[in-house]
Structure formats: structure tokens, C-alpha cells
Amino acid sequence: MRMYVGNMPFSMNETELRELFENHGTVDSVNIITDRDTGRPRGFGFVDMADDEAARAAMAALDNASVGGRNLKVNEARPRNNRGGGGGGGGGGGGRW
């Protein structure tokens, strides 16, 4: 199960996030999302656990838990919406021959 973890302290790294969830079961992967331009953490990430029961126990235990002075938000990740490939250009003026 893939879980969304929000409102994380900006100082938290992937090792710390993994250890937090490993108290509840085996963690397959951890990914903290960073800003594309600055490379700094954006305050949220994702944790994957193969065992759904362990993942639900982790969600129940860690949702609203205080970590680094912030209350985590943990829930099942929703599928990513296709946000499209960017804006379309204008029609291009013209018309004068």
C-alpha cells in the first residue's frame, strides 16, 4: 500500500521517515518530494509497505502524530491525476495578407 505523508518537518530525511514507519512493519520504499528548483524538501512524501495490514496500523498510529513540532497527516495515497502536458499556445494572430 502506498501512503501519503504530509506536514512533515522540512528537516526530516528519508532514513528518519523509513525508521518511523518500520516500527509498524517492513517498508518497501520511501520518497520525500523535493522542490524542482531548489532541491529542498516540500514537506510531504510517500511510503510503500507491501503488507496492507501493517500499513493500516502505521496510518492509525502516525496520523496526527507530533514529529519535530508538526502533526503528520498520513493516509492512503490517491492515484496521481494526469495533469496534462502543459499549456497550449495561442492561435497566432495573422489574418493580414
Secondary structure, DSSP 4 states (H G I P E B T S, - for coil): -EEEEES--TT--HHHHHHHHHTSS---EEEEEE-TTT--EEEEEEEE-S-HHHHHHHHHHHTT-EETTEE-EEEEPPPPP---S-PPPP-------
